[in-house]
Amino acid sequence: MTKKITLIGAGQIGGTLAHLISIKELGDIVLFDVAEDLAKGKALDIAQSTSVDGLNVNLIGTSSYKDTENSDVIIITAGVARKPGMTRDDLLATNLKIIKKVGEEVKRTSPNAFVICITNPLDIIVMALQKYSGLPTNKVVGMAGILDSSRFKYFLSQELKVPVKNIETLVLGGHGDTMVPMPNHTTVNGKSLSDLIKKEKLELIIDRTRKGGAEIIKFLQKGSAFYAPAASGVEMAESYLKDLKKTLPCAAYLNGEYGVKHLYAGVPVVIGKNGVEKVIEINLSNEEKEQFNLSIKAVKDLYQTAKNIDKNL
Ligand code: TXD
């Protein structure tokens, strides 16, 4: 049975998601946007690209939630992106309002979907989405850690002149300046990173990873990163659709794991046919614990701001 994948938001990331999902033939695609013509135009263009490669995928563009009913996977990028000088947190009020409407519609039209949230400020928006939609916490997850880990991995590969596929790494915590790249949980050709790179260089790479989004916004001026975020969202969707049970760093609901309760934050999770099937608790050094807890505090502080905006959160 062909899967139905709805993309809510047909902007930079949404359009790229649609193209990548088509190339991988993961399912039929509903590209939804309030800017209906944007959704229709991109869906039609990508549909025509499938005839070049003989891909068996159907796409539609729409602004009607009726077309999204009974989706298997929903990936949400609806909202506004940062402009130069803005922080992810600056997007909160605007995107919170948008995600309330999206969450209510998802509840009404696709209550059994696996929902991947990408909209920033990610950790809060995914938490709000779960509350507004009322979907189970294992079926609502945020994309951030895969992107942040991909940036960390890329910078290390450039420095060490090693193919990215030979590097395993992890970034935990909130998707912001307090994110926690994990050098002690990073291997290069199976060897511990700490034996291969000078501390000063590593610190520079960690700092560049934390600022990875802003670096791209500075170049693009009119938008933020979209190829790597889209590729990261597709990896999560594919692990669910094909029951790959991959361990991936994602913003997941914590109910006591890592000493955190009733909060979404970036941790390693197993994604399979039941959604977020398990939160993986890795051993953290005292320094890593301290950095992780600082990041959790930043998420909690922003969540308090969100609750001041909407008391129902
Ligand atoms: O790692 C991560 N999670 C981040 C997420 C990585 C990069 C970008 N991050 C955030 O994703 C970014 O800060 C934004 O909040 C979202 C989407 O970024 P994108 O670059 O795709 O933004 P665009 O191109 O502005 O697209 C957003 C689309 C646009 O077409 C709007 O018309 C649409 O969202 N939109 C809506 N669609 C549906 N429903 C509603 N209400 C709506 N409002 C706007």
Residues whose N, C-alpha, C, O or C-beta is under 5 A from the ligand:
A	BS01	TXD	I8 G9 A10 G11 Q12 I13 G14 F32 D33 V34 A35 T77 A78 G79 V80 A81 R82 I98 I118 T119 N120 L122 M143 A144 L147 S224 A225 F226 P229
